[in-house]
């Protein structure tokens, strides 16, 4: 006997990764608009990486770090969503996950309709056109990956050309 899925179960699912950066806010805006247009769930995912939060020195986490980090992550997501939309629609679900950002986003997006990411986040290599997380997810995700360009200029971009008049 087949059972009919409820509307809640039949909704699609869009996953968007954010690190709180300006570029990732644009990705959240795009994903929210797409979720509202398609009546899909929107999973807003923040991945906290101890290697990044504590540096590369191998310093062990302090007692209670995971809980404090999770609370800080949820506060960051709440503030981010308040800047994008108010009130936050019921289709939005937030997740704070600890681990490698690319691996966690790929795992969370399994079975999603699309994974939305900014072209780059807060990583330290400013000249890159595509950040390491976006690059890894675009290769490893089992669903389509949409990369939202940040539109930022870097010092490595060529300066805009201007003309001042006739050639001599």
C-alpha positions as CSV (number, residue, x, y, z in Angstrom):
1,X,0.0,0.0,0.0
2,X,1.4,3.4,-1.0
3,X,1.1,6.2,1.4
4,X,0.8,9.8,0.2
5,X,3.5,12.1,1.4
6,X,2.4,15.2,3.2
7,X,3.3,18.6,1.8
8,X,6.0,18.9,4.5
9,X,7.7,15.7,3.5
10,X,7.5,16.4,-0.3
11,X,9.3,19.8,-0.1
12,X,12.6,20.1,-1.8
13,X,15.7,21.0,0.1
14,X,18.3,23.7,-0.6
15,X,21.5,23.7,1.5
16,X,23.6,26.9,1.8
17,X,27.0,27.0,3.6
18,X,28.0,30.2,5.4
19,X,31.0,31.4,7.4
20,X,29.5,34.8,8.1
21,X,31.5,36.5,5.5
22,X,30.1,39.2,3.2
23,X,30.3,36.8,0.2
24,X,28.4,34.0,2.1
25,X,25.6,36.4,3.0
26,X,25.0,36.9,-0.7
27,X,24.8,33.1,-1.1
28,X,22.3,32.9,1.8
29,X,20.2,35.6,0.1
30,X,20.2,33.8,-3.2
31,X,19.4,30.5,-1.5
32,X,16.5,32.0,0.5
33,X,15.0,33.5,-2.6
34,X,15.2,30.2,-4.4
35,X,13.8,28.3,-1.4
36,X,10.8,30.7,-1.2
37,X,10.1,30.5,-4.9
38,X,10.2,26.7,-4.9
39,X,8.6,26.2,-1.4
40,X,11.7,24.2,-0.4
41,X,13.4,23.8,3.0
42,X,16.5,25.9,3.4
43,X,19.2,24.5,5.5
44,X,21.7,27.2,6.5
45,X,24.8,25.5,7.6
46,X,27.8,26.9,9.5
47,X,30.7,24.5,10.0
48,X,33.1,25.3,12.8
49,X,36.6,23.8,12.4
50,X,38.8,23.5,15.5
51,X,41.9,23.6,13.3
52,X,40.9,27.0,12.1
53,X,39.5,28.3,15.4
54,X,42.5,27.2,17.4
55,X,45.2,27.8,14.8
56,X,47.5,25.2,13.4
57,X,49.5,24.9,16.6
58,X,47.6,21.8,17.7
59,X,46.4,23.5,20.9
60,X,43.7,21.2,22.4
61,X,40.2,22.7,22.8
62,X,39.4,24.0,26.3
63,X,36.7,22.2,28.3
64,X,33.2,23.1,27.0
65,X,34.5,24.5,23.7
66,X,32.1,22.5,21.5
67,X,29.1,23.8,23.5
68,X,30.3,27.4,23.5
69,X,31.3,27.2,19.8
70,X,27.9,25.9,19.0
71,X,26.1,28.6,20.9
72,X,28.3,31.3,19.2
73,X,27.6,29.7,15.8
74,X,23.8,29.8,16.4
75,X,24.1,33.4,17.5
76,X,26.1,34.2,14.3
77,X,23.5,32.5,12.2
78,X,20.6,34.3,13.9
79,X,22.3,37.7,13.3
80,X,23.1,36.8,9.7
81,X,19.5,35.7,9.0
82,X,18.2,38.9,10.7
83,X,20.2,41.0,8.2
84,X,18.9,38.9,5.3
85,X,15.2,38.6,6.2
86,X,12.8,39.5,9.0
87,X,11.0,37.6,10.2
88,X,12.8,34.4,9.3
89,X,10.5,32.1,7.3
90,X,9.4,28.8,8.7
91,X,11.2,27.0,5.8
92,X,14.6,28.0,7.3
93,X,16.5,25.5,9.4
94,X,19.9,26.3,10.9
95,X,22.7,23.9,11.7
96,X,26.1,24.4,13.4
97,X,28.4,21.5,12.7
98,X,32.0,20.8,13.9
99,X,34.5,19.4,11.5
100,X,36.1,20.0,8.1
101,X,33.9,22.5,6.3
102,X,34.0,20.8,2.8
103,X,33.4,17.3,4.2
104,X,30.5,18.4,6.5
105,X,28.8,20.4,3.7
106,X,29.1,17.6,1.3
107,X,27.6,15.2,3.9
108,X,24.8,17.5,4.9
109,X,23.9,18.2,1.2
110,X,23.5,14.5,0.4
111,X,20.1,14.2,-1.2
112,X,19.5,18.0,-1.4
113,X,18.3,19.6,-4.6
114,X,21.3,22.0,-4.6
115,X,24.2,23.2,-2.5
116,X,24.7,26.9,-2.6
117,X,28.1,28.5,-1.7
118,X,29.9,31.7,-2.1
119,X,32.9,31.7,-4.4
120,X,35.1,32.2,-1.4
121,X,34.8,32.9,2.3
122,X,37.1,34.1,5.0
123,X,40.1,31.9,4.0
124,X,43.5,33.6,3.9
125,X,44.4,33.2,0.2
126,X,42.9,36.4,-1.1
127,X,44.0,36.0,-4.7
128,X,42.0,32.8,-5.2
129,X,39.1,33.1,-7.6
130,X,37.5,30.0,-5.9
131,X,38.0,29.1,-2.3
132,X,39.1,25.7,-1.2
133,X,35.7,24.8,0.3
134,X,33.8,25.8,-2.8
135,X,36.3,23.9,-4.9
136,X,36.1,20.7,-2.9
137,X,32.3,20.8,-2.7
138,X,31.9,21.4,-6.4
139,X,33.9,18.2,-7.0
140,X,32.6,16.0,-4.2
141,X,29.0,16.8,-3.7
142,X,26.3,14.4,-4.9
143,X,24.0,17.2,-5.8
144,X,24.4,20.2,-8.0
145,X,26.5,23.0,-6.6
146,X,25.7,26.6,-7.3
147,X,28.6,29.1,-6.7
148,X,27.5,32.7,-6.0
149,X,30.2,35.2,-7.1
150,X,31.2,37.7,-4.4
151,X,31.9,40.5,-6.9
152,X,34.9,41.6,-4.8
153,X,38.0,43.0,-6.3
154,X,41.3,41.9,-4.9
155,X,44.8,43.4,-5.2
156,X,45.6,40.8,-7.8
157,X,42.8,41.9,-10.2
158,X,43.9,44.1,-13.0
159,X,43.1,47.8,-12.5
160,X,40.1,49.0,-14.6
161,X,41.3,50.7,-17.8
162,X,40.4,54.2,-18.5
163,X,40.9,56.4,-21.5
164,X,41.8,60.0,-21.3
165,X,41.5,61.1,-24.9
166,X,43.0,60.7,-28.3
167,X,46.1,58.7,-28.9
168,X,49.2,60.8,-29.6
